């Protein structure tokens, strides 16, 4: 029962920081997502990821991007500090993943975080923070780019640690982040190790349809990838690899949607595909689809990339497009 006699009070900074961190860092995969997006925004062409104990013991993300100046390294851990925007109007033309300036702050609030970075023309530096407090800053090797090492995630929020799923489930979430990012960024190489075992090693390649097919094959398997048909349309800069109806899959999880390279979980996009395939598929067979849309940044909310100003327009267009494409692709395969 709520005690109505309790006084209203402003929360202390430590409590505020932990609550704010929980909004950004829900699980280990959230950390990987934020750090990898930072690396991409820094212009990295190679990103190495090391995971231990499903991300609870260690998450290390190393990149060869532009790095952070020694004088700005402490700023990077302050809340709402960012190099992505200066004012609210910049959101209209935003072409980076991050912009809120909360990622490193939130990660440091619930972990033991070490950041080593070097930017040409500046001194290499290393910063160590624990539970949101900067403990030390020291020199580091002059290696281009940034390495973020997150240890003992949720060490100071045991309730949050308790509600994580099994290691296998958390690993699947971690890998999904990498898979989606790799599918959206062919020009970046990714290496992923889990508990010392090499899981993925994607070389950077040109953004071309056949290179995309090869990367898809590395993620979902060569046999399935070879059956997919590539399509491209001018409307919404749409391109996709989709299944013909005679090559549907047993898994319903082989569907990836991207808006301006951002992975989105959008029911409208998913339903458009299922509606198009519904007349042709058995109840236990599902289409594989890797779909890309490119929209003007001013036309959707960067806080919610699927909130396009006229989603109904996309829904109608996609459904008509999928209906025709499913039939065309099927005819193509039947003729082979």
N, C-alpha and C positions, 0 to 999 in steps of 0.2 A: 504494500500500500504506500502511495506517495505521501510524504510528510509535507503538508501544505504550509507548515510553519518555518520551513527552511528559507533562508534569505537568498535572494538573487545575488550572485557574485561573478566577477570576471575570472575566467580560468587562468591559471598560471601558465607561463610560457612553455614549460616542459610538457604539460598536458596538451596545450594547443598544438605544439609541434608534433607530438605523437599521433594526435587525431588527424592532422593534415597529412602526415606521412602515410597513414592508412588509406587515404583517398587515392594516393598515387601508387603505393607499393602494397598490393593486395596479396601477392605471392611471389616466389622467386622469378617467375617468368616476367613479372612487371619490371623487375630490376634489369633483366636482360633487354627487354624492349626499350626502356629509357636509355640505357647505355649505348645500345646499338644505333638508335636513332640519333643520339648525340654524335656518334662517330661518323654517320652518314652526312649529317649537317656540317661536320668539320672537313668534308671533302675526302674522306678515306677511300682508298681503293682496295684495301685489304683489312679484314677484321678477324681477329682470332678470339675464340671464346672457350674458356675452360670452366667446367662445372664439377663440383664435388658434393656428394651427399645430397643430390637433387637440388643443389643451390643453397641449401641451408648452411653448409660449412664454408663454401667458397663459390664466388662468381667472379671470374676475371675476364675483362674485355679489353683487348689491346688493339689499337688502330694506328695507321700511318697518316692520319689527317693533319690539319694545320697546327694542332697543339694549342696550349694555353700559355700566355705570358706569365712569367713568375709573379709579376705585380698584380695579376688578375686572378690568380689561383684561389686565394681566400674568398674573393668576391663570388666565384663560381658556386660556393657552398652556402651563400646567403639566399634566403627565400626571395623569389621574384627578381633574381638577377639573371639577365639573359643578353645575348648578343644578337638575337633573332629579330627583335622589334624594339622600337623606341617609343611609339605611341599607339593608341587604339586603331588609328586609321591604317597602320601597317598590316593589320590582319586582312585587309581587302586584297592585298597582293602577296600574301604569305606563300612561300614555296619551300619552306623547311618543315621538318616534322615537329620539332619542339618550338615553343615560344613562351611558355608560362614562367620558366625559370624556377621550377619547383623540383625537378628530378633529383639533382645531386643533393639538394637540401633534404628532401624526403628520405632518400636512401641513407644518408649519413645519420638521420635521426633514429633509425632502427637497426643499425649495423655498426661494424667497425670498418671504416672506409679509408683506403689509401689511394690517392691519386698522384701519379707521376706524369709529368708532361713537359714537352720541350717544343718551343716555337723558334724557328730560325730568327736570330737577332736578339734573342732573350736568353736568360740563364735557365738551364733545366732545373726543375724543382719538384719536390715531393711533399704532399700534405697528408697528414694523418688526422682523422676525426673519429670520435667514438660517441655514440648516443647523441649526435647533433652538436657536439662541442669539438672545436679544433684543438688538438692536443699539441701538435708540433708541425713545423715546416723545415725541410732540410734540402740539401742538394741531391740531384739525381743524375743518372747517366744521360748523355746528350743523344737520345734516340728520338727521331722525329715522331711526333704524334702523342697519344695519350694512353696510359694504362690505368684502368680503374679496377681496384681489387676490393671486393665486398666480402667480408668474413662475418660469420656468426649472425646471420640475418635473424632479426626479431629477438636477439639475445635479451633485450630490455623490455620486450612486450610478450611475455610467455603465453598469454591467452591467444594471441594471434598465431604464434608458432603451433600451439595445440590444435588449431582449426585447419592447418594445412592437411591436404590429402596424403595418400600413400606416396612413397618415393616414385613409384612407376607412373602415377597420375601426374605428379609435379614435373617429372621428366618429359612427359608427353606435351605438357603445356610449354615447357622450355623449348622443345624442338619445334613446336608449331610456330612460335615467334620467329625462329631462325628460318624455317621453311618459307613462311610468308614473306619475310624480308628478302630472302634470296630470290624468290620468284619475281619480286618487284624491282630488283636492282641487279640486273645481269652484269653490269660493268664493275661490280664489286666482288672481290673474292672473299669467301668465308671458310674458316676452319673451325670445327667444333669438336671438342674433346669432353667426354663425360667419364669421370673417375679414371682418367688417363687413357681411355680407349677413344681412338679416332672414329667419329660418327659421320661427319661430313667434311669434305674438302672441295669446295667449289672454286674453280679458277675464274678470274674476271674475263668476260667475253663481250663482244659487241652486241648491242641490243637488236638482234635479228630473229625472225621467226624460228629458224632451225636451231639456233643457239638456245632459244627459250624451250624448244621441245627437248633438247638434251638435258637442260636443267630440270625440267619437269620429270624426265625419266629418272634422274638421280634421286628424286624425292618420292614419286609414287610408283616407280618401277618401269622398266623399259617396255615390257609387254603391253601395258595399258597406254603408255605415252605414244607408242607407235600407231595406235588405232585412232588417236584424236585428230580432228580436222581443224585446220587454222582458218579463221575468218576475220575479215577486217572491214569496217564501215567508217565513212566520214562522220556520220552523226555521233556526237559525243566522243569522237576519236575512239570508237569502240573497236576492240580486238579481243579475240578469245580462241582458246582450244576447247572443243566440245566433242562429246561422244556421239557416234552414229547409233541409231536405235538397236542395231544388231550387235553392239559391243558395249552394252551397259555393264555396270560394275556391281559387285556384291556389297560394297561399302557405300554408305551415303555421306561419308566425310571427305570425299574427293572433290570438293567445290571450294574455290578460292575467288574472292571478289576484291577488286582494288579500285579505289577512286583516287586519282592523282598519286599513285604509288602507295597510298595508305590502305592497308587491309581493313575491310569493313565486314561486319556481320549484319547483313541487311536482309530482312525477311522478304522485302519487295523483290529484290534481285533473285533470291532463292525461289520464291513462288513463281516468278516468271519462267524460270527454267522448268520447274516441275509441271506447270500448266502445259507447257509446250510438249513435254515428253509423255504426259499422262495417258494419251490414247494408245501409246506404243509399248509401255513398259509393264512388266510383271510387278507384283507387289513387293518382291524382294530384290529388284534390280533398280539401280540408280545411275543417273548420268554423271559423268566426270566433267567438270567445267572449270577453266581458269579464265576469268573475265576481267578485262581492264577498261575503265572509263576515264577520260580526261576532261575535266570541267574547269571553267574559269574560277580561280580562287574566291572571287567575290560572290559566286553563286551558291556557295554552301558554307555552313557554319563550321569553322575549324575545330570547335569543341565537339562537334558531332558531324563527321564527314558525310554521313548518309542523309543529313537533313538538307537536301537540295531544295532550292526554292520552289521547284515544281516537280516533285517526285512522281506524281501521277503521270506526267508527260513521259518520263523515263519508263515507267511501268508499262504503259500502253505501247510505246515504241519497242521495248525489249520483247514483250509478248508476241507482237506481230513479227518481229525479226526472228525470234527463236522458232516460231511456228514454221516460217519459211525455210530457215536454215536447217532445222532438224530434217525436214523433208528432202531438201537439196542434198545434204550430207548423206542421208540414207540412200538416195538414188545413186549417188556417186559410188558408195561401197557395194551396192548391189550389182553395179555394172562391172566391177572389177573381176 
